Amino acid sequence: MKSVGSVLPQFLDRIASDEEIALIFLSELWPQIVGKDLASKSRPLALRNKRLLLTVPSEIWAKELTQLREMLVHAVNKHWDLSLIEKIDFEVRT
């Protein structure tokens, strides 16, 4: 019989990857990381291979946040004190 400690990591790997878990925390903390104003116009949607996908309400916001891309990457990485993301992409969803 296997111990819970030996089975738990395999179980967690099946239900969620590290990036999926990070995305959950990132989504919850998004207003604290980027501020309420930017958080009201953007939302983390996916995280894959250090690439964060944010949803935005319009092309105008996509262009605006594209100009702030480096600042956003820095803010996210600084919050966790590690290199969680390297690039941010935007998807317009109305």
LOVEXNU-262737 format. One record per atom (N, C-alpha, C, CB): residue in three letters; x negated, y negated, z negated. Coordinates in steps of 0.2 Angstrom, whole numbers, plus 2048, in hexadecimal, padded with zeros to 3 digits. Glycine has a CB too. Layout:
# LOVEXNU-262737
AlaXYZ/...
END
This chain:
# LOVEXNU-262737
Met7FC806800/Met800800800/Met7FC7FA800/Met8058007FA/Lys7FD7F5804/Lys7F97EF805/Lys7FC7EA800/Lys7FA7EC80C/Ser7F77E57FD/Ser7F97E07F9/Ser7FC7DA7FC/Ser7F37DE7F5/Val8007D67F9/Val8037D07FC/Val7FE7CC7FF/Val8087CD7F7/Gly7F87CB7FB/Gly7F37C77FD/Gly7F07C9804/Gly7EE7C67F8/Ser7F07CF805/Ser7ED7D280C/Ser7F27D1811/Ser7EB7D980B/Val7F97D1810/Val7FE7D1815/Val8007CA817/Val8047D5813/Leu8007C5812/Leu8027BF813/Leu7FF7BB818/Leu8017BB80C/Pro7F87BB819/Pro7F67B781F/Pro7F87B9826/Pro7EE7B881F/Gln7F97C0826/Gln7FC7C382D/Gln8037C082E/Gln7FB7CA82D/Phe8077C0828/Phe80E7BE829/Phe80E7B782B/Phe8117BF822/Leu80A7B3828/Leu80A7AC829/Leu8087AA830/Leu8067A8824/Asp8037AE833/Asp8017AD83A/Asp8067AF83E/Asp7FB7B283B/Arg80B7B383D/Arg8107B5841/Arg8167B0841/Arg8137BC83F/Ile8177AC83B/Ile81C7A883B/Ile81A7A183D/Ile81F7A7834/Ala81479F83C/Ala81279883E/Ala80A79883E/Ala814793838/Ser808794844/Ser801793844/Ser7FF78D840/Ser7FF79284C/Asp7F878C83F/Asp7F678683C/Asp7F878083F/Asp7EE78783B/Glu7F9780845/Glu7FB779848/Glu802778847/Glu7F977A850/Glu80677E847/Glu80D77D846/Glu80E77A83E/Glu811783847/Ile80B77D83A/Ile80B77B833/Ile809773832/Ile80777F82E/Ala803772836/Ala80176B836/Ala806766839/Ala7FA76A83A/Leu80A76883E/Leu80F764841/Leu81476383C/Leu811768847/Ile816768838/Ile81C767833/Ile81A76182E/Ile81D76D830/Phe81376282C/Phe81175D827/Phe81075682A/Phe80A75F824/Leu80E756830/Leu80D750834/Leu81474C835/Leu80A75183B/Ser819750837/Ser81F74D838/Ser82274A832/Ser82475383B/Glu82174E82C/Glu82474B826/Glu820745824/Glu823751821/Leu81A744825/Leu81673F823/Leu815739828/Leu80F741820/Trp81873A82E/Trp817735833/Trp81872E831/Trp81C737839/Pro81E72C82E/Pro81E72582C/Pro819723827/Pro825724828/Gln816727823/Gln81172581E/Gln80A724822/Gln81072A819/Ile809728828/Ile80372882B/Ile803722830/Ile80272E82F/Val808720834/Val80871B839/Val80C715837/Val80B71E83F/Gly810715832/Gly814710830/Gly81B711832/Gly812709832/Lys82070E82E/Lys82770F830/Lys82970D837/Lys82B70C82B/Asp826707839/Asp82870483F/Asp827709845/Asp8256FD841/Leu82070B845/Leu81E71084B/Leu82271684A/Leu81771184B/Ala823719844/Ala82671F843/Ala82D71F845/Ala82672183B/Ser830719845/Ser837719847/Ser83871984F/Ser83A712845/Lys832718852/Lys83271985A/Lys82E71F85C/Lys82F71285C/Ser82C723858/Ser82872985A/Ser82972E855/Ser82072785B/Arg828735858/Arg82973A854/Arg824740856/Arg83073D854/Pro821743852/Pro81D749854/Pro82174F856/Pro81874B84E/Leu81F75185C/Leu82375785F/Leu81F75D860/Leu826755866/Ala81975D861/Ala815763862/Ala80E761861/Ala816766869/Leu80A76685F/Leu80376685D/Leu80076C860/Leu801765856/Arg7FB76B865/Arg7F8771868/Arg7F176F86A/Arg7FC77486F/Asn7EC773868/Asn7E577286A/Asn7E376B869/Asn7E4773872/Lys7E5768863/Lys7E3761861/Lys7E675C865/Lys7DB761861/Arg7EB75D868/Arg7EF75986C/Arg7F6758869/Arg7F075B874/Leu7F8752867/Leu7FE750864/Leu80374E869/Leu7FD74C85E/Leu80975086A/Leu80E74E86E/Leu81374A86A/Leu811753872/Leu81474486C/Leu81973F868/Leu81F73E86D/Leu816739866/Thr82573E86A/Thr82B73C86E/Thr82C73486C/Thr83174086C/Val82E731871/Val82F729871/Val836728875/Val829725874/Pro839723873/Pro840721876/Pro84071E87D/Pro84371D871/Ser83A71C87F/Ser83A719886/Ser833718889/Ser83D711885/Glu83271788F/Glu82C716892/Glu82871088F/Glu82D71589A/Ile82C70B88D/Ile82970588A/Ile825707884/Ile82E700889/Trp82870B880/Trp82570E87A/Trp81F71287B/Trp82A711875/Ala820716880/Ala81A71B882/Ala814716884/Ala81C71F888/Lys815711888/Lys81070D88A/Lys80D709884/Lys81270788F/Glu811707880/Glu80F70387A/Glu80B707875/Glu815700876/Leu80D70E874/Leu809712870/Leu803715873/Leu80E71886E/Thr80371587A/Thr7FD71787E/Thr7F771287C/Thr7FE717885/Gln7F970C87B/Gln7F470787A/Gln7F1708872/Gln7F770087A/Leu7F570B86E/Leu7F370C867/Leu7F1713866/Leu7F970B863/Arg7F071786B/Arg7EE71E86B/Arg7E8720866/Arg7ED721872/Glu7E371C867/Glu7DD71D863/Glu7DE71C85C/Glu7D7719866/Met7E271685B/Met7E4715854/Met7E871A850/Met7E770E853/Leu7ED71D854/Leu7F1722852/Leu7ED729850/Leu7F6724857/Val7E872A855/Val7E4730854/Val7E072F84D/Val7DF73185A/His7DD72984D/His7D9728847/His7DD728840/His7D6721847/Ala7E3725840/Ala7E872583B/Ala7E972D838/Ala7EE72183C/Val7EB73183D/Val7ED73883C/Val7E773B839/Val7EF73C842/Asn7E173B83C/Asn7DB73E83A/Asn7D973C833/Asn7D673E83F/Lys7D9735832/Lys7D773282B/Lys7DC735826/Lys7D872B82C/His7E2735827/His7E7738822/His7E573E81F/His7EE738825/Trp7E3743824/Trp7E174A821/Trp7D974A820/Trp7E374F826/Asp7D6745822/Asp7CE745821/Asp7CB74B825/Asp7CC74681A/Leu7CE74C82B/Leu7CB751830/Leu7CD74F837/Leu7CD75882E/Ser7CB75383C/Ser7CC752843/Ser7D2756845/Ser7C6753847/Leu7D8754843/Leu7DE758844/Leu7E075784C/Leu7E4756840/Ile7E075184E/Ile7E1750855/Ile7DC74C859/Ile7E874C856/Glu7DC74D85F/Glu7D7749863/Glu7DA745869/Glu7D274E867/Lys7E074786A/Lys7E4743870/Lys7EB74386E/Lys7E3747877/Ile7EF73E870/Ile7F673D86F/Ile7F973C876/Ile7F873786A/Asp7FE740878/Asp80273F87E/Asp80973D87B/Asp803745882/Phe80D73A880/Phe81473787F/Phe81973A883/Phe81473087F/Glu81F73C881/Glu82473E885/Glu82A73A883/Glu826746883/Val82E737888/Val833733887/Val83A737886/Val83472E88D/Arg83D736881/Arg84373A880/Arg84873587D/Arg84274087A/Thr84E734880/Thr85372F87E/Thr85873387A/Thr85672C884/
END
